Amino acid sequence: MRVLLYVFCIAFLTGCDTSKWERIKGVGIDDEPKSIDPIYFQNPDNGVVGGYILVKGNAHRGYDGMESIPLLYVTKNGGHNWEKVSLQSNLRGRITYVYLNSDTLICVMEDSTIVLSVDRGKTNDYIKSDHEYQFFKQRYFAFNRYQISNPIIELYNVQYSIKEIYENEFSTVVVCRGPETLVDYYFVSFDNRKSWKYLQKDYGNVRKKFLYKDMYLFSYDYPFGLSRLKLK
């Protein structure tokens, strides 16, 4: 069953002859099963992804079920090589937000713990404060992905249901549901949503993405590597 599911995923990933996704299978993120979701790129080269693995809990520490162990990786060359960030060994939970600017690294855990580093994760400070969490969330993480106020949009005489919106001062990307099930449709606007350009359709997913200027939409597709959708 797992083999059939894997083949099905491969068919979805490779079945679109006109795909504009560039997939970079880098090194440094091992093949142990994991979830990688939050993503941020300062520029086409300098980026960070976060995630977690599930392990059997330690009964001596009061965990009888599965525990989430956070993961964090940084790249300097656009996903060709990744370096794992060392986090506190007793840190538990999932990473929900990530941010990187030069060597300054910030990530937020699902329990609002904030991890700060000024040397790309070689040394880290840990803050647990609701006040600090709200500040960092507003200052560093209120970007790119927007709430949907009007979920229906008509493009090329077809009605689509908007699934996600990514926007910055240079461009807007909408990910839509349309006529085909299990398929996402991508459109981009470079003039503040006045006109739209069709990018492509692709298999549906719920991974977080990151819009970089008017150049790329980034995503990390475990276990296939970094993906970036060229907008022009």
PyMOL commands that set and color helices and strands:
alter all, ss='L'
color gray80, all
select helices_A, chain A and resi 2-14+59-61+130-140
alter helices_A, ss='H'
color red, helices_A
select strands_A, chain A and resi 21-24+35-41+47-56+66-75+83-84+95-101+104-109+113-117+125-128+144-146+152-155+158-167+172-177+183-189+197-203+210-212+216-221+225-230
alter strands_A, ss='S'
color yellow, strands_A
deselect
rebuild
show_as cartoon
